[in-house]
């Protein structure tokens, strides 16, 4: 079965990658900009792992170095 076009699955209650729900593609700072994206990315990395998160595609790669 193809998963093309479906949102990535996540564990119940865990953060999703910010690109999965369009946070990375918001219009400038109207929806929080880099700060909001980084908060969501850090929450995702806390669950997924920082190194694993850095290996995934990211619409704002300049923020990957700020993950803790």
DSSP file (Angstrom, degrees, kcal/mol; ACC not computed):
  #  RESIDUE AA STRUCTURE BP1 BP2  ACC     N-H-->O    O-->H-N    N-H-->O    O-->H-N    TCO  KAPPA ALPHA  PHI   PSI    X-CA   Y-CA   Z-CA
    1    1 A X              0   0    0      0, 0.0     2,-0.3     0, 0.0     0, 0.0   0.000 360.0 360.0 360.0 132.4    0.0    0.0    0.0
    2    2 A X        -     0   0    0      1,-0.1     0, 0.0     2,-0.1     0, 0.0  -0.592 360.0-164.0 -83.9 140.1    1.4    3.4   -0.9
    3    3 A X    >   +     0   0    0     -2,-0.3     3,-2.1     3,-0.1    -1,-0.1   0.226  40.5 142.5-102.7  12.1    1.6    6.1    1.7
    4    4 A X  T 3  S+     0   0    0      1,-0.3     3,-0.1     3,-0.0    -2,-0.1  -0.300  71.8  11.5 -58.2 129.6    2.1    8.8   -1.0
    5    5 A X  T 3  S+     0   0    0      1,-0.3     2,-0.3    -2,-0.0    -1,-0.3   0.398  99.5 119.4  86.4  -3.7    0.3   12.0    0.0
    6    6 A X    <   -     0   0    0     -3,-2.1    -1,-0.3     1,-0.1     2,-0.1  -0.697  69.8-107.7 -95.2 149.0   -0.4   11.0    3.6
    7    7 A X        -     0   0    0     -2,-0.3    -1,-0.1     1,-0.1    14,-0.0  -0.445  46.2 -95.4 -67.7 145.7    0.9   12.8    6.6
    8    8 A X        -     0   0    0     -2,-0.1     2,-0.1     1,-0.1    -1,-0.1  -0.355  41.7-116.9 -62.1 141.5    3.6   11.0    8.5
    9    9 A X        -     0   0    0     -3,-0.1     2,-0.3     7,-0.0    -1,-0.1  -0.448  33.4-172.7 -76.2 153.2    2.4    8.9   11.4
   10   10 A X        -     0   0    0     -2,-0.1     2,-0.1     6,-0.1     6,-0.1  -0.934  33.0 -88.3-139.9 163.0    3.5    9.8   14.9
   11   11 A X    >   -     0   0    0     -2,-0.3     3,-2.3     4,-0.2     2,-0.0  -0.466  61.2 -86.9 -70.7 145.9    3.2    8.2   18.4
   12   12 A X  T 3  S+     0   0    0      1,-0.3    -1,-0.1    -2,-0.1     3,-0.1  -0.316 113.7   9.6 -57.3 128.0    0.0    9.3   20.2
   13   13 A X  T 3  S+     0   0    0      1,-0.3    -1,-0.3    -3,-0.1     2,-0.2   0.372 103.0 118.1  85.1  -4.0    0.6   12.5   22.1
   14   14 A X  S <  S-     0   0    0     -3,-2.3    -1,-0.3     1,-0.1    30,-0.1  -0.620  70.4 -98.0 -97.0 156.4    4.0   13.1   20.5
   15   15 A X        -     0   0    0     28,-0.3     2,-0.2    -2,-0.2    -4,-0.2  -0.384  32.9-138.5 -70.8 145.9    5.0   16.1   18.4
   16   16 A X        -     0   0    0      1,-0.1    28,-0.2    -6,-0.1     2,-0.1  -0.647  35.2 -85.5 -96.9 160.7    5.0   15.9   14.7
   17   17 A X    >>  -     0   0    0     -2,-0.2     3,-1.8     1,-0.1     4,-0.6  -0.443  40.8-123.5 -61.2 137.4    7.6   17.3   12.4
   18   18 A X  G >4>S+     0   0    0      1,-0.3     5,-1.8    19,-0.2     3,-0.7   0.789 109.5  59.6 -60.1 -27.5    6.7   21.0   11.7
   19   19 A X  G >45S+     0   0    0      1,-0.2     3,-0.8     4,-0.2    -1,-0.3   0.742  91.5  70.8 -70.7 -21.1    6.6   20.4    8.0
   20   20 A X  G <45S+     0   0    0     -3,-1.8    -1,-0.2     1,-0.2    -2,-0.2   0.809 108.7  32.0 -66.1 -28.9    3.9   17.8    8.4
   21   21 A X  G <<5S-     0   0    0     -3,-0.7    -1,-0.2    -4,-0.6    -2,-0.2   0.178 119.0-100.3-117.2  16.9    1.3   20.4    9.3
   22   22 A X  T X 5S+     0   0    0     -3,-0.8     3,-0.8    -4,-0.1    -3,-0.2   0.535  82.2 127.7  84.1   6.8    2.6   23.3    7.2
   23   23 A X  G > <S+     0   0    0     -5,-1.8     3,-1.2     1,-0.2    -4,-0.2   0.892  75.7  53.3 -62.9 -37.6    4.3   25.3   10.0
   24   24 A X  G 3  S+     0   0    0     -6,-0.7    -1,-0.2     1,-0.3    -5,-0.1   0.677 109.7  48.4 -69.9 -17.1    7.5   25.4    7.8
   25   25 A X  G <  S+     0   0    0     -3,-0.8    -1,-0.3     2,-0.1    -2,-0.2   0.160  81.7 129.7-111.0  17.3    5.5   26.8    4.9
   26   26 A X  S <  S-     0   0    0     -3,-1.2     2,-1.4     1,-0.1    -3,-0.1  -0.227  73.9 -89.7 -69.7 165.2    3.7   29.6    6.7
   27   27 A X  S >  S-     0   0    0      2,-0.1     3,-1.7     6,-0.0     4,-0.2  -0.616  70.9 -74.1 -82.9  91.5    3.7   33.1    5.4
   28   28 A X  T 3 >S-     0   0    0     -2,-1.4     5,-0.6     1,-0.2     3,-0.5  -0.294 101.4 -23.6  60.9-135.4    6.8   34.8    7.0
   29   29 A X  T > 5S+     0   0    0      1,-0.2     3,-1.7     3,-0.2    -1,-0.2   0.349 107.7 104.3 -92.0   5.4    6.4   35.7   10.7
   30   30 A X  T < 5S+     0   0    0     -3,-1.7    -1,-0.2     1,-0.3    -2,-0.1   0.851  92.2  31.9 -55.7 -35.8    2.6   35.8   10.5
   31   31 A X  T 3 5S-     0   0    0     -3,-0.5    -1,-0.3    -4,-0.2    -2,-0.1   0.060 138.7 -71.1-112.8  24.3    2.4   32.5   12.3
   32   32 A X  T X>5 -     0   0    0     -3,-1.7     4,-1.4     4,-0.1     3,-0.8   0.228  63.7-148.0 109.8 -14.1    5.4   32.7   14.5
   33   33 A X  H 3>< -     0   0    0     -5,-0.6     4,-2.1     1,-0.2     3,-0.2  -0.108  66.2 -13.3  55.5-143.9    8.2   32.3   11.9
   34   34 A X  H 3> S+     0   0    0      1,-0.2     4,-3.0     2,-0.2    -1,-0.2   0.831 133.8  59.9 -62.6 -34.1   11.4   30.6   12.8
   35   35 A X  H <> S+     0   0    0     -3,-0.8     4,-2.1     2,-0.2    -1,-0.2   0.931 109.4  41.3 -62.9 -45.9   10.7   30.8   16.5
   36   36 A X  H  X S+     0   0    0     -4,-1.4     4,-2.3     2,-0.2     5,-0.2   0.914 115.0  51.6 -67.7 -42.2    7.5   28.7   16.2
   37   37 A X  H  X S+     0   0    0     -4,-2.1     4,-2.9     1,-0.2    -2,-0.2   0.932 110.3  49.0 -59.6 -45.9    9.1   26.3   13.7
   38   38 A X  H  X S+     0   0    0     -4,-3.0     4,-2.8     2,-0.2     5,-0.2   0.888 108.9  52.7 -63.8 -39.8   12.1   25.8   16.1
   39   39 A X  H  X S+     0   0    0     -4,-2.1     4,-2.1    -5,-0.2    -1,-0.2   0.934 113.9  42.8 -60.3 -45.1    9.8   25.1   19.1
   40   40 A X  H  X S+     0   0    0     -4,-2.3     4,-2.2     2,-0.2    -2,-0.2   0.900 114.2  51.0 -68.2 -40.1    7.9   22.5   17.1
   41   41 A X  H  X S+     0   0    0     -4,-2.9     4,-2.6    -5,-0.2    -2,-0.2   0.887 110.4  49.6 -64.2 -39.0   11.1   21.0   15.6
   42   42 A X  H  X S+     0   0    0     -4,-2.8     4,-2.3     2,-0.2    -1,-0.2   0.900 109.7  50.9 -67.2 -40.1   12.7   20.8   19.1
   43   43 A X  H  X S+     0   0    0     -4,-2.1     4,-1.1    -5,-0.2   -28,-0.3   0.907 112.5  47.1 -62.2 -40.5    9.6   19.0   20.5
   44   44 A X  H  X S+     0   0    0     -4,-2.2     4,-3.3   -28,-0.2     3,-0.5   0.917 111.7  50.3 -65.1 -43.4    9.8   16.6   17.6
   45   45 A X  H  X S+     0   0    0     -4,-2.6     4,-2.3     1,-0.2    -2,-0.2   0.829 102.8  60.9 -65.8 -32.4   13.5   16.0   18.1
   46   46 A X  H  < S+     0   0    0     -4,-2.3    -1,-0.2     1,-0.2    -2,-0.2   0.856 116.8  32.2 -61.8 -33.9   12.9   15.4   21.8
   47   47 A X  H  < S+     0   0    0     -4,-1.1    -2,-0.2    -3,-0.5    -1,-0.2   0.902 129.9  34.0 -86.3 -47.6   10.8   12.4   20.8
   48   48 A X  H  < S-     0   0    0     -4,-3.3    -3,-0.2    -5,-0.1    -2,-0.2   0.832 114.8-101.9 -80.5 -34.6   12.5   11.3   17.6
   49   49 A X     X  -     0   0    0     -4,-2.3     4,-2.1    -5,-0.3     5,-0.2  -0.036  20.0-107.3 113.3 138.4   16.1   12.1   18.5
   50   50 A X  H  > S+     0   0    0      1,-0.2     4,-2.3     2,-0.2     5,-0.2   0.933 117.0  46.8 -65.4 -47.4   18.3   15.0   17.5
   51   51 A X  H  > S+     0   0    0      1,-0.2     4,-1.0     2,-0.2    -1,-0.2   0.900 113.1  49.2 -64.3 -39.9   20.5   13.1   15.1
   52   52 A X  H  4 S+     0   0    0      1,-0.2     4,-0.5     2,-0.2     3,-0.4   0.893 110.8  51.0 -64.1 -39.5   17.6   11.4   13.5
   53   53 A X  H >< S+     0   0    0     -4,-2.1     3,-1.1     1,-0.2    -2,-0.2   0.884 105.8  55.2 -65.4 -39.4   15.8   14.7   13.0
   54   54 A X  H 3< S+     0   0    0     -4,-2.3    -1,-0.2     1,-0.2    -2,-0.2   0.758 103.9  56.2 -65.2 -23.8   18.9   16.2   11.4
   55   55 A X  T 3< S+     0   0    0     -4,-1.0    -1,-0.2    -3,-0.4    -2,-0.2   0.595  93.9  84.8 -85.0 -11.1   18.9   13.4    8.8
   56   56 A X  S <  S-     0   0    0     -3,-1.1     2,-0.1    -4,-0.5    -3,-0.0  -0.504  93.6 -91.7 -87.6 159.2   15.3   14.2    7.7
   57   57 A X        -     0   0    0     -2,-0.2     2,-0.3     2,-0.0    -1,-0.1  -0.414  46.6-172.7 -67.5 147.6   14.4   16.7    5.1
   58   58 A X    >   -     0   0    0     -2,-0.1     3,-0.6    -4,-0.1     6,-0.0  -0.993  29.8-145.5-147.4 132.5   13.6   20.1    6.6
   59   59 A X  T 3  S+     0   0    0     -2,-0.3     2,-0.1     1,-0.3     3,-0.1   0.634 104.0  40.1 -75.9 -12.1   12.2   23.3    5.0
   60   60 A X  T >   +     0   0    0      1,-0.1     3,-2.1   -23,-0.1     4,-0.3  -0.558  67.9 166.3-131.4  68.8   14.3   25.4    7.4
   61   61 A X  G X   +     0   0    0     -3,-0.6     3,-1.3     1,-0.3     4,-0.4   0.711  67.3  73.4 -62.1 -21.5   17.7   23.6    7.5
   62   62 A X  G 3  S+     0   0    0      1,-0.3    -1,-0.3     2,-0.1     3,-0.3   0.671  93.1  56.8 -66.7 -14.6   19.4   26.6    9.1
   63   63 A X  G X  S+     0   0    0     -3,-2.1     3,-1.5     1,-0.2     4,-0.3   0.596  82.6  83.7 -90.5 -11.3   17.6   25.8   12.4
   64   64 A X  G X  S+     0   0    0     -3,-1.3     3,-1.4    -4,-0.3    -1,-0.2   0.842  84.1  59.6 -62.0 -33.3   18.9   22.2   12.7
   65   65 A X  G 3  S+     0   0    0     -4,-0.4    -1,-0.3    -3,-0.3    -2,-0.1   0.660  97.6  61.6 -69.5 -14.1   22.1   23.4   14.3
   66   66 A X  G <  S+     0   0    0     -3,-1.5    -1,-0.2    -4,-0.1    -2,-0.2   0.486  76.8 114.8 -90.7  -3.3   20.1   25.0   17.1
   67   67 A X    <         0   0    0     -3,-1.4   -25,-0.0    -4,-0.3   -29,-0.0  -0.426 360.0 360.0 -68.6 142.4   18.5   21.7   18.3
   68   68 A X              0   0    0     -2,-0.1    -1,-0.1   -26,-0.0   -18,-0.1   0.373 360.0 360.0-106.3 360.0   19.6   20.6   21.8
